[in-house]
Amino acid sequence: MSISKDIQTGLFPVSYRIALGSVERPILGGASLTLKLLVDTVNKQVSGVGHITQPVSPPLNLVSQFTGEWSYICTMKECHILVVAEGFDLSPLLVGGHPIEHKNAKLRMVMNEDWQCGVANFSFFARGQWHEVEGARAELSTIDAQQSRKQLEESAAEKKPVLED
């Protein structure tokens, strides 16, 4: 999957898998972040949902609503994209009829100019303390597009009219 360079203004969705090692060979037992963002190219903002997991005892399963911003960082030779965002968990406690926001994640990600891959640092709050993951590989996830296409094809096949001879 390639994000078109024709996208200059507007919104576009991206999904990333962020983990130490690589997507095919993550470091066993390490925390990983699955991130689905909507990128606003006009206001240079990002928002979306992140899911942090870690297969340790007890296992970690943390969901965050991410908001932040992105910008270009360029040198004489190349440009990259810097994404800085914070994740919040909504508490079941209400104050004045509104849920309390609790910061539970932070993200700093440097992507290639085409948004395909990069390096990320993220931290998360679990078990009463902050945990850091540095130098994780961020790769564009194509699984969602493949699953969506398969679901659409199956749905279309089920609803296809039967023609009688």
Helices and strands as residue ranges (DSSP letters): E 11-19, E 32-40, E 45-54, E 60-74, E 79-95, E 98-112, E 117-126, E 129-140, H 143-159
